[in-house]
Amino acid sequence: MESALPGPRKPYLIIRPPKGWAALDLHELWQFRDLLLTLAARDVKLRYRQTALGVVWVVLQPLLLSGIFTIIFGVIGNMPTGGLPPFLFSFAGLLGYAAFNSTLTKSSISLIGNAHLVSKVYFPRMAMPLSTVFSALIDFGVSFVVVLLLMALYHVPPTHRMIYLPAFLALFLAMGVGFGLLSSALTVSYRDVQYIVPVFVTAFQLFSPIGFDTSKIPARVLPWYMIVDPLAGLVEAFRWSLLGGGTVHWGYVVYSAVFSLVALLVGAIMFKRMERKFADVI
């Protein structure tokens, strides 16, 4: 008499794609923290390797842009700067915006720029967009030294308000990462996004109060302007904390802060929802 065949054994482990909040596995990102640092270091090393001026561009770019904003808004437009030197006023406003700009621009192409890794090696895909934050912080640190030198040159003393700078910088980065996560995920399937992002960034750079004070905007237009441009409140608050001057609308600063955190959360959730298809379509 033949013995009965054993029935199916209960599986030891069942792997299912995570959903909802469980998909945002921050512990896994922490486990791959060495990869984050390696990607960030590689970005810094490669960015200016084949340029004649090298890392000088970290300082030269914001200086040139500040000069352009000074000519357009200060000389030609004669816009108010709250009693501050126009060049320093523009450079300080550009300093905070540049952190957002750099994070969004680099993170949006981080996946397609490393397609060979995404399609062959397992690691948390979110590590690639997040690694751009470190290079943005390095650029910010260099530019921050320059703005301190400019403050000394223009005899603008630092104030205790500088203690708020890290908070405003974190909000700039949060908004940049949020939009960057969403755009990097969309770029994998729709390469058109990589051409839309630079236009978006340039438009907001011209639209934000980098080279002018919002006190010149009519009262009936100001609320709509500050809502349409969520970066406006942060640019003003950042410049106020750095130079101690300029106009600040705190209600819109709170709106910008909430917008930054919501953008970060939505970007992370949407990234994780699309992540499982990256290796197939990249």
C-alpha positions as CSV (number, residue, x, y, z in Angstrom):
1,M,0.0,0.0,0.0
2,E,1.4,3.3,-1.1
3,S,1.8,6.1,1.5
4,A,-0.2,9.2,1.0
5,L,1.6,12.1,-0.5
6,P,2.2,15.0,1.9
7,G,0.0,17.9,1.4
8,P,1.2,21.4,0.4
9,R,3.4,23.0,3.0
10,K,2.6,26.4,4.4
11,P,4.9,29.0,2.8
12,Y,7.6,30.3,5.1
13,L,7.6,33.8,3.7
14,I,5.1,35.6,1.4
15,I,6.4,38.7,-0.4
16,R,3.8,41.2,-1.5
17,P,4.3,44.8,-2.7
18,P,3.8,47.2,0.2
19,K,1.0,49.6,0.0
20,G,0.1,52.9,1.7
21,W,2.3,54.1,4.6
22,A,4.1,50.8,4.7
23,A,5.7,51.5,1.3
24,L,7.6,54.4,2.9
25,D,10.3,52.2,4.5
26,L,12.6,54.8,6.1
27,H,14.4,52.0,7.9
28,E,15.5,50.5,4.6
29,L,16.8,53.9,3.5
30,W,18.8,54.1,6.7
31,Q,20.3,50.7,6.0
32,F,21.5,52.0,2.6
33,R,22.9,55.2,4.0
34,D,26.4,54.4,2.7
35,L,24.9,54.3,-0.8
36,L,23.4,57.7,-0.3
37,L,26.8,59.2,0.6
38,T,28.6,57.4,-2.2
39,L,26.1,58.7,-4.8
40,A,26.4,62.2,-3.4
41,A,30.2,62.1,-3.4
42,R,30.2,60.8,-7.0
43,D,27.9,63.6,-8.1
44,V,30.2,66.3,-6.6
45,K,33.3,64.7,-8.2
46,L,31.9,64.3,-11.7
47,R,29.9,67.5,-12.0
48,Y,32.8,69.8,-12.7
49,R,35.4,67.3,-13.8
50,Q,35.6,68.4,-17.5
51,T,35.1,72.1,-16.9
52,A,37.9,74.7,-17.2
53,L,37.0,76.5,-14.0
54,G,36.0,73.4,-12.0
55,V,34.3,74.1,-8.6
56,V,34.6,77.9,-9.1
57,W,31.3,77.6,-10.9
58,V,29.7,76.9,-7.5
59,V,30.4,80.5,-6.7
60,L,30.4,82.0,-10.2
61,Q,26.9,80.9,-11.1
62,P,25.0,82.7,-8.3
63,L,27.3,85.8,-8.6
64,L,26.4,86.1,-12.3
65,L,22.7,85.5,-11.7
66,S,22.7,88.0,-8.9
67,G,24.3,90.5,-11.3
68,I,21.5,89.9,-13.9
69,F,18.8,90.3,-11.3
70,T,20.4,93.5,-10.0
71,I,20.4,95.0,-13.5
72,I,16.8,93.9,-14.4
73,F,15.1,94.7,-11.1
74,G,17.4,97.2,-9.5
75,V,18.8,99.3,-12.3
76,I,16.1,99.0,-15.0
77,G,13.0,98.2,-12.9
78,N,14.1,100.4,-9.9
79,M,12.4,98.0,-7.6
80,P,12.7,98.5,-3.8
81,T,15.1,96.4,-1.7
82,G,14.2,97.5,1.8
83,G,17.3,99.7,2.1
84,L,19.7,96.8,1.4
85,P,22.3,96.9,-1.4
86,P,20.6,95.5,-4.5
87,F,23.3,93.0,-5.4
88,L,23.4,91.6,-1.8
89,F,19.6,91.6,-1.7
90,S,19.4,89.4,-4.9
91,F,22.3,87.1,-3.9
92,A,20.6,86.4,-0.5
93,G,17.3,85.6,-2.2
94,L,18.9,83.4,-4.8
95,L,20.8,81.5,-2.1
96,G,17.7,79.9,-0.7
97,Y,16.0,79.3,-4.1
98,A,19.2,77.7,-5.4
99,A,18.8,74.9,-2.9
100,F,15.4,74.1,-4.2
101,N,16.5,74.5,-7.8
102,S,19.5,72.2,-7.5
103,T,17.6,69.5,-5.6
104,L,14.7,69.4,-8.1
105,T,16.8,69.6,-11.2
106,K,19.3,66.9,-10.3
107,S,16.8,64.6,-8.7
108,S,14.4,64.7,-11.7
109,I,17.0,63.0,-13.9
110,S,18.7,60.9,-11.2
111,L,16.9,57.6,-12.2
112,I,17.3,57.8,-16.0
113,G,20.9,59.0,-15.5
114,N,21.6,55.7,-13.6
115,A,19.4,53.4,-15.7
116,H,22.1,50.7,-15.7
117,L,21.9,50.5,-11.9
118,V,18.1,50.6,-11.7
119,S,17.7,47.7,-14.1
120,K,20.3,45.4,-12.6
121,V,20.9,46.0,-8.9
122,Y,18.5,46.1,-6.0
123,F,18.5,49.0,-3.7
124,P,15.9,51.5,-2.5
125,R,15.3,53.6,-5.6
126,M,14.5,56.6,-3.5
127,A,18.2,56.8,-2.6
128,M,19.0,58.3,-5.9
129,P,16.8,61.4,-5.8
130,L,17.6,61.9,-2.1
131,S,21.4,61.8,-2.7
132,T,21.1,65.1,-4.6
133,V,20.3,66.8,-1.2
134,F,23.9,66.4,-0.1
135,S,25.4,68.0,-3.2
136,A,22.9,70.9,-2.8
137,L,24.0,71.4,0.8
138,I,27.6,71.5,-0.3
139,D,26.8,74.2,-2.9
140,F,24.8,76.1,-0.3
141,G,27.7,76.0,2.2
142,V,30.1,77.5,-0.3
143,S,27.7,80.2,-1.4
144,F,26.9,80.9,2.3
145,V,30.5,81.8,2.9
146,V,30.4,84.1,-0.1
147,V,27.3,85.9,1.2
148,L,29.0,86.4,4.6
149,L,31.9,88.1,2.7
150,L,29.5,90.3,0.8
151,M,27.7,91.2,4.1
152,A,31.1,92.3,5.5
153,L,31.9,94.2,2.3
154,Y,28.5,96.1,2.4
155,H,28.7,96.6,6.2
156,V,25.5,94.6,6.8
157,P,26.0,92.9,10.3
158,P,24.5,89.5,11.0
159,T,21.7,89.3,13.5
160,H,20.2,86.7,15.8
161,R,17.6,86.0,13.1
162,M,20.1,83.6,11.5
163,I,19.0,80.9,13.9
164,Y,16.0,80.5,11.7
165,L,18.0,79.8,8.5
166,P,18.2,76.0,9.0
167,A,14.4,75.7,9.2
168,F,13.9,77.8,6.1
169,L,16.6,75.9,4.2
170,A,15.0,72.6,5.2
171,L,11.7,73.8,3.8
172,F,13.4,74.7,0.5
173,L,14.9,71.2,0.3
174,A,11.7,69.5,1.3
175,M,9.8,71.2,-1.6
176,G,12.7,70.4,-4.0
177,V,12.8,66.7,-2.9
178,G,9.0,66.4,-3.1
179,F,8.8,67.7,-6.7
180,G,12.0,65.9,-7.5
181,L,10.6,62.5,-6.4
182,L,7.5,63.0,-8.5
183,S,9.3,64.2,-11.6
184,S,12.0,61.5,-11.4
185,A,9.3,58.8,-11.2
186,L,7.4,60.3,-14.1
187,T,10.5,60.8,-16.2
188,V,11.1,57.0,-16.3
189,S,7.9,56.5,-18.3
190,Y,7.6,59.9,-19.9
191,R,10.9,61.4,-21.0
192,D,9.1,64.7,-21.8
193,V,9.2,65.6,-18.1
194,Q,13.0,66.1,-18.2
195,Y,12.4,69.0,-20.7
196,I,9.5,70.5,-18.7
197,V,11.3,70.7,-15.4
198,P,13.9,73.3,-16.5
199,V,11.2,75.5,-17.9
200,F,9.3,75.2,-14.6
201,V,12.3,76.0,-12.6
202,T,13.3,79.0,-14.7
203,A,9.7,80.4,-14.6
204,F,9.6,80.2,-10.9
205,Q,13.0,81.8,-10.6
206,L,11.9,84.8,-12.5
207,F,8.5,84.9,-10.8
208,S,9.8,84.6,-7.2
209,P,10.8,87.8,-5.3
210,I,14.5,87.2,-5.6
211,G,15.4,90.6,-7.0
212,F,12.6,92.7,-5.6
213,D,10.6,93.3,-2.5
214,T,6.9,92.3,-2.5
215,S,6.0,95.6,-0.9
216,K,5.8,97.0,-4.4
217,I,3.1,94.5,-5.4
218,P,-0.5,96.0,-5.1
219,A,-2.5,94.8,-2.1
220,R,-5.3,93.4,-4.3
221,V,-2.8,91.3,-6.3
222,L,-0.5,90.2,-3.4
223,P,-2.7,87.3,-2.0
224,W,-3.0,85.6,-5.4
225,Y,0.7,86.1,-6.1
226,M,1.8,84.5,-2.8
227,I,-0.6,81.6,-3.3
228,V,0.4,80.9,-6.9
229,D,4.1,81.1,-6.0
230,P,4.6,78.9,-2.9
231,L,8.3,79.8,-2.9
232,A,7.7,83.5,-2.5
233,G,7.1,83.3,1.3
234,L,10.2,81.2,1.8
235,V,12.4,83.5,-0.3
236,E,11.3,86.5,1.8
237,A,11.7,84.7,5.1
238,F,15.1,83.3,4.2
239,R,16.4,86.8,3.2
240,W,14.9,88.3,6.3
241,S,16.7,85.8,8.6
242,L,20.0,86.2,6.7
243,L,20.1,90.0,6.3
244,G,17.6,91.2,8.8
245,G,15.7,93.3,6.3
246,G,13.1,93.1,3.7
247,T,9.3,92.4,3.9
248,V,7.9,89.2,5.4
249,H,4.3,88.1,5.3
250,W,4.2,85.4,8.0
251,G,0.8,84.0,7.0
252,Y,2.2,83.2,3.5
253,V,5.4,81.8,5.1
254,V,3.2,79.3,7.0
255,Y,1.4,78.5,3.7
256,S,4.8,77.9,2.0
257,A,5.9,75.6,4.9
258,V,2.7,73.5,4.7
259,F,3.0,73.4,0.9
260,S,6.6,72.1,1.2
261,L,5.7,69.3,3.6
262,V,2.6,68.3,1.6
263,A,4.8,68.2,-1.6
264,L,7.3,66.0,0.1
265,L,4.7,63.6,1.4
266,V,2.8,63.4,-1.9
267,G,6.0,63.1,-3.9
268,A,7.2,60.2,-1.7
269,I,3.9,58.3,-1.9
270,M,3.7,58.7,-5.7
271,F,7.3,57.6,-6.1
272,K,6.7,54.4,-4.2
273,R,3.5,53.7,-6.1
274,M,5.4,53.9,-9.4
275,E,8.6,52.3,-8.2
276,R,7.8,48.7,-9.0
277,K,7.7,49.5,-12.8
278,F,11.0,51.3,-13.0
279,A,13.2,48.3,-13.9
280,D,10.8,47.2,-16.7
281,V,10.4,50.5,-18.5
282,I,13.6,52.5,-17.9
